[in-house]
Amino acid sequence: MTGYRELLLTGELKARVQRALSLLENCTLCPRECGANRLLDDTGKCRTGRQALVASYGPHFGEEAPLVGSEGSGTIFFTNCNLKCVFCQNYTISQKGEGVAYGKYELARVLLSLQSWGCHNINLVSPSHVVPQILEAVEAAAGLGLSIPIVYNSGGYDSLETLRLLDGIVDIYMPDMKYSDEMTARRYSGIKGYPAVNRAAVKEMHRQAGDLRVDARGVAARGLLVRHLVLPNGLAGTEETVRFLADEVSRDTYTNIMAQYHPCHRAGRFPLQSRPVSMDEFQAALKMAREAGLRRLDRVRPAVAIRAV
């Protein structure tokens, strides 16, 4: 039985929903802590009010192999984001607001549809700013039979308070680790404190879920996967990131070193971001990860951009 079904039976899931919704009144849901009253549809920094906005959903086969399996990962692309990355590959969703409002029962039906289609998991893409809306939908769907694992697929700019509300509900965490340098994060993603916030979040995710575990089919059941997008000119700070994972999280952290970067959205306005990653840069990043001691490296380049990066 998945953890969220156990929490449903004890009443703890309902309590988590209420605590999460309370964070929307003077919004402290993510590290931006903008203070918007989202219960009254003030949209705040994430440009999202009381209801979650959904751009698309369906089985996805461009994810990491343990998520995809044979039947795909049941992916929901949430509109908007708490980051403002100048190189976002899905900027029409993350920054232009492409999507439709879903109430909790509508979103619950989406969750149940993905399960009925045979997807191995529910993959929540860019969920950091809509955790309460997700939780109330999970509560409704769990009461109607939802039982597959839940994947929290985020940009890695997550509040510890919010993550603790997800303990026992999320089965698989898949955060980005974008930057190791504060000023780089400010310049290219418009946020403060990213490296410290990100590392604390990844530690909390690992505390909850541990190293990635797969079932007899090779499909992810529980644990942490980390994505690190290699950026041109060393902007991602790869060496610091992989050493952090190896030394402070686990050498068995499933880590995807990603080579898919190419200039999108507004990246062309920034000279250091205006070209693709070279093969030499990518190979150097892999070497850093191996030398740091990471033992589970995924080097498969996704076929398509799958979320706001």
TORSE-502493 format. One record per residue (C-alpha): x, y, z; residue in one letter. Coordinates in steps of 0.001 Angstrom, whole numbers. Layout:
BEGIN
<atom <X Y Z> "A">,
...
//
This chain:
BEGIN
<atom <0 0 0> "M">,
<atom <1324 3439 -902> "T">,
<atom <1957 5806 1969> "G">,
<atom <-764 8261 1008> "Y">,
<atom <-3421 5537 1212> "R">,
<atom <-2303 4690 4732> "E">,
<atom <-2460 8386 5651> "L">,
<atom <-5944 8576 4123> "L">,
<atom <-7173 5779 6397> "L">,
<atom <-5778 7411 9530> "T">,
<atom <-7105 10888 8704> "G">,
<atom <-3582 12309 8510> "E">,
<atom <-3896 13033 4795> "L">,
<atom <-6880 15313 5444> "K">,
<atom <-4897 17104 8163> "A">,
<atom <-1978 17614 5761> "R">,
<atom <-4340 19090 3168> "V">,
<atom <-5637 21617 5689> "Q">,
<atom <-2141 22602 6825> "R">,
<atom <-1026 23026 3216> "A">,
<atom <-4033 25169 2329> "L">,
<atom <-3314 27417 5317> "S">,
<atom <35 28311 3735> "L">,
<atom <-1823 29935 828> "L">,
<atom <-3483 32630 2939> "E">,
<atom <-219 34552 3360> "N">,
<atom <1716 32461 925> "C">,
<atom <4861 30846 2279> "T">,
<atom <4514 27725 179> "L">,
<atom <7857 28142 -1587> "C">,
<atom <11086 29929 -595> "P">,
<atom <9946 33141 -2275> "R">,
<atom <7452 33638 606> "E">,
<atom <5664 36371 -1344> "C">,
<atom <2772 36687 1136> "G">,
<atom <-8 36702 -1472> "A">,
<atom <-3450 35617 -290> "N">,
<atom <-3901 32922 -2869> "R">,
<atom <-7081 31675 -1188> "L">,
<atom <-8611 34916 -2516> "L">,
<atom <-6991 34407 -5936> "D">,
<atom <-4114 36835 -5432> "D">,
<atom <-1649 35308 -7885> "T">,
<atom <1617 36314 -6204> "G">,
<atom <5071 35579 -7602> "K">,
<atom <4055 32259 -9152> "C">,
<atom <1137 33886 -10999> "R">,
<atom <-1204 31186 -9656> "T">,
<atom <-4230 31742 -7448> "G">,
<atom <-6504 29291 -5619> "R">,
<atom <-6722 26720 -8410> "Q">,
<atom <-3886 24862 -10078> "A">,
<atom <-3430 25432 -13800> "L">,
<atom <-2642 22430 -16000> "V">,
<atom <-1035 22682 -19429> "A">,
<atom <-1271 19001 -20380> "S">,
<atom <-1205 15449 -19040> "Y">,
<atom <-733 11916 -20302> "G">,
<atom <1688 8963 -20473> "P">,
<atom <5229 10198 -21045> "H">,
<atom <8103 8139 -22459> "F">,
<atom <10883 10752 -22406> "G">,
<atom <11682 10425 -18711> "E">,
<atom <14411 8389 -17024> "E">,
<atom <14050 4652 -17665> "A">,
<atom <13012 3696 -14090> "P">,
<atom <10041 6061 -14329> "L">,
<atom <8953 5113 -17847> "V">,
<atom <9038 1317 -17671> "G">,
<atom <6884 -230 -20374> "S">,
<atom <3717 1857 -19944> "E">,
<atom <5035 5370 -19405> "G">,
<atom <5103 7892 -16612> "S">,
<atom <1749 9578 -15969> "G">,
<atom <2882 13159 -16344> "T">,
<atom <964 16312 -15399> "I">,
<atom <2505 19580 -16576> "F">,
<atom <1494 22364 -14194> "F">,
<atom <1397 25900 -15546> "T">,
<atom <3726 28578 -14139> "N">,
<atom <6743 28101 -11915> "C">,
<atom <8491 29614 -8910> "N">,
<atom <11633 30069 -11044> "L">,
<atom <12173 32431 -13980> "K">,
<atom <14921 30707 -15910> "C">,
<atom <16009 32685 -18963> "V">,
<atom <16774 29429 -20808> "F">,
<atom <13515 27596 -20074> "C">,
<atom <12672 25089 -22796> "Q">,
<atom <8980 25085 -21843> "N">,
<atom <8647 28823 -21321> "Y">,
<atom <5162 29015 -22883> "T">,
<atom <3986 26897 -19938> "I">,
<atom <6287 28072 -17166> "S">,
<atom <6355 31783 -17950> "Q">,
<atom <3632 32585 -20463> "K">,
<atom <862 30903 -18454> "G">,
<atom <-318 28387 -21043> "E">,
<atom <-2860 26172 -19260> "G">,
<atom <-6376 25706 -17847> "V">,
<atom <-7638 25942 -14242> "A">,
<atom <-8535 22640 -12579> "Y">,
<atom <-10537 22241 -9373> "G">,
<atom <-9665 19441 -6972> "K">,
<atom <-12179 16974 -8381> "Y">,
<atom <-11134 17685 -11948> "E">,
<atom <-7506 17132 -10975> "L">,
<atom <-8469 13976 -9071> "A">,
<atom <-10056 12642 -12255> "R">,
<atom <-6807 13297 -14110> "V">,
<atom <-4886 11269 -11510> "L">,
<atom <-7319 8381 -11801> "L">,
<atom <-7260 8543 -15609> "S">,
<atom <-3476 8235 -15682> "L">,
<atom <-3709 5178 -13429> "Q">,
<atom <-6451 3627 -15565> "S">,
<atom <-4256 4060 -18657> "W">,
<atom <-1639 1835 -17035> "G">,
<atom <959 4484 -16185> "C">,
<atom <3488 3348 -13596> "H">,
<atom <3302 6538 -11547> "N">,
<atom <1840 10029 -11239> "I">,
<atom <4567 12473 -12304> "N">,
<atom <3928 16007 -11009> "L">,
<atom <5934 18426 -13146> "V">,
<atom <6719 21848 -11605> "S">,
<atom <4586 21215 -8496> "P">,
<atom <6321 23492 -5964> "S">,
<atom <3744 26300 -6140> "H">,
<atom <626 24059 -6183> "V">,
<atom <1288 21521 -3423> "V">,
<atom <-1982 22227 -1527> "P">,
<atom <-4035 21834 -4694> "Q">,
<atom <-2236 18585 -5453> "I">,
<atom <-2781 17225 -1946> "L">,
<atom <-6516 17877 -1957> "E">,
<atom <-6764 16120 -5332> "A">,
<atom <-4708 13166 -4069> "V">,
<atom <-7026 12877 -1052> "E">,
<atom <-10074 12795 -3311> "A">,
<atom <-8505 10351 -5782> "A">,
<atom <-7134 8038 -3078> "A">,
<atom <-10660 7657 -1742> "G">,
<atom <-11650 6431 -5207> "L">,
<atom <-8798 3947 -5627> "G">,
<atom <-5653 5847 -6601> "L">,
<atom <-2730 3648 -5556> "S">,
<atom <296 4153 -7830> "I">,
<atom <3471 5984 -6710> "P">,
<atom <3665 9774 -6829> "I">,
<atom <6693 11533 -8326> "V">,
<atom <7581 15098 -7248> "Y">,
<atom <9407 16525 -10275> "N">,
<atom <10608 20006 -9300> "S">,
<atom <13125 22720 -10119> "G">,
<atom <14624 22124 -6693> "G">,
<atom <13619 25476 -5165> "Y">,
<atom <11454 23948 -2447> "D">,
<atom <10537 24943 1096> "S">,
<atom <11399 22515 3889> "L">,
<atom <8050 23192 5577> "E">,
<atom <6209 22256 2403> "T">,
<atom <8356 19181 1790> "L">,
<atom <7610 17925 5300> "R">,
<atom <3905 18019 4473> "L">,
<atom <4697 15571 1654> "L">,
<atom <6468 13046 3897> "D">,
<atom <4813 9665 3342> "G">,
<atom <2761 10999 409> "I">,
<atom <5432 11438 -2264> "V">,
<atom <7166 8175 -3141> "D">,
<atom <9776 9440 -5599> "I">,
<atom <11513 12814 -5553> "Y">,
<atom <13116 14105 -8748> "M">,
<atom <14546 17609 -8196> "P">,
<atom <16875 19632 -10354> "D">,
<atom <20173 20806 -8963> "M">,
<atom <20695 23780 -11260> "K">,
<atom <23424 25933 -9761> "Y">,
<atom <26180 25957 -7154> "S">,
<atom <26642 29715 -7195> "D">,
<atom <24259 32267 -5668> "E">,
<atom <24852 35073 -8143> "M">,
<atom <24535 32768 -11145> "T">,
<atom <21136 31636 -9879> "A">,
<atom <20031 35238 -9406> "R">,
<atom <21155 36240 -12879> "R">,
<atom <19687 33343 -14837> "Y">,
<atom <16689 32235 -12743> "S">,
<atom <15713 35390 -10874> "G">,
<atom <15868 33875 -7388> "I">,
<atom <17906 34320 -4255> "K">,
<atom <19477 31657 -2089> "G">,
<atom <19149 28845 -4619> "Y">,
<atom <22235 26759 -3740> "P">,
<atom <21518 26665 10> "A">,
<atom <17770 26161 -428> "V">,
<atom <18307 23495 -3065> "N">,
<atom <20809 21496 -1043> "R">,
<atom <18639 21580 2083> "A">,
<atom <15665 20423 -2> "A">,
<atom <17596 17537 -1574> "V">,
<atom <18757 16396 1868> "K">,
<atom <15163 16434 3119> "E">,
<atom <13954 14527 74> "M">,
<atom <16606 11882 664> "H">,
<atom <15741 11689 4369> "R">,
<atom <12157 10915 3440> "Q">,
<atom <12629 8556 496> "A">,
<atom <16247 7297 576> "G">,
<atom <18192 6059 -2427> "D">,
<atom <16189 5016 -5466> "L">,
<atom <14723 1515 -5279> "R">,
<atom <13217 -335 -8228> "V">,
<atom <10918 -3355 -8430> "D">,
<atom <11466 -6621 -10280> "A">,
<atom <10519 -4903 -13562> "R">,
<atom <13132 -2197 -13062> "G">,
<atom <10421 399 -12395> "V">,
<atom <11024 2985 -9670> "A">,
<atom <9149 2297 -6445> "A">,
<atom <10606 4830 -4033> "R">,
<atom <13591 7091 -3593> "G">,
<atom <15514 10088 -4899> "L">,
<atom <16604 10869 -8468> "L">,
<atom <18559 14053 -9146> "V">,
<atom <18790 15911 -12453> "R">,
<atom <21727 18163 -13226> "H">,
<atom <21635 20068 -16502> "L">,
<atom <25114 20871 -17765> "V">,
<atom <25261 24542 -18779> "L">,
<atom <27815 26157 -21099> "P">,
<atom <30880 27843 -19653> "N">,
<atom <30622 25984 -16341> "G">,
<atom <27599 27990 -15182> "L">,
<atom <25929 25005 -13491> "A">,
<atom <28815 24496 -11042> "G">,
<atom <28864 20755 -11693> "T">,
<atom <31898 19897 -9586> "E">,
<atom <30421 21423 -6427> "E">,
<atom <27051 19733 -7034> "T">,
<atom <28372 16220 -7562> "V">,
<atom <30693 16494 -4566> "R">,
<atom <27770 17613 -2422> "F">,
<atom <25710 14609 -3537> "L">,
<atom <28540 12151 -2956> "A">,
<atom <29708 13570 360> "D">,
<atom <26504 14833 1992> "E">,
<atom <23658 12803 498> "V">,
<atom <24740 9385 -837> "S">,
<atom <27181 7998 -3377> "R">,
<atom <24275 5848 -4543> "D">,
<atom <22172 8882 -5485> "T">,
<atom <20666 8183 -8914> "Y">,
<atom <21960 11184 -10865> "T">,
<atom <21111 12186 -14418> "N">,
<atom <23851 14361 -15920> "I">,
<atom <21953 16032 -18759> "M">,
<atom <23408 17282 -22048> "A">,
<atom <20222 18672 -23599> "Q">,
<atom <20881 22391 -23020> "Y">,
<atom <20392 24668 -25998> "H">,
<atom <19559 28392 -25998> "P">,
<atom <15814 28917 -25564> "C">,
<atom <13480 31704 -24486> "H">,
<atom <15728 34678 -23563> "R">,
<atom <19053 32816 -23339> "A">,
<atom <20345 34427 -26524> "G">,
<atom <20512 37782 -24711> "R">,
<atom <23146 36409 -22329> "F">,
<atom <26520 35770 -23979> "P">,
<atom <27532 32916 -21639> "L">,
<atom <24222 31115 -22247> "Q">,
<atom <23937 31710 -25983> "S">,
<atom <25352 28432 -27294> "R">,
<atom <24689 24705 -26755> "P">,
<atom <26820 22614 -24404> "V">,
<atom <29814 21067 -26128> "S">,
<atom <30620 17372 -25997> "M">,
<atom <33832 18228 -24147> "D">,
<atom <31850 20078 -21459> "E">,
<atom <29456 17164 -21095> "F">,
<atom <32238 14585 -20864> "Q">,
<atom <34026 16751 -18299> "A">,
<atom <30839 16837 -16200> "A">,
<atom <30583 13041 -16307> "L">,
<atom <34210 12751 -15256> "K">,
<atom <33597 15074 -12298> "M">,
<atom <30659 12935 -11184> "A">,
<atom <32682 9723 -11384> "R">,
<atom <35647 11246 -9584> "E">,
<atom <33362 12523 -6831> "A">,
<atom <32331 8907 -6257> "G">,
<atom <28784 8865 -7593> "L">,
<atom <27947 5292 -8593> "R">,
<atom <24556 5565 -10327> "R">,
<atom <24841 7868 -13312> "L">,
<atom <22167 8150 -15976> "D">,
<atom <23540 9648 -19192> "R">,
<atom <20580 9146 -21509> "V">,
<atom <19631 12391 -23195> "R">,
<atom <15830 12874 -23130> "P">,
<atom <14246 12875 -26571> "A">,
<atom <12220 16025 -25849> "V">,
<atom <12148 18859 -23352> "A">,
<atom <9841 17590 -20648> "I">,
<atom <9387 20497 -18273> "R">,
<atom <10449 23954 -17309> "A">,
<atom <14185 23955 -16691> "V">,
//
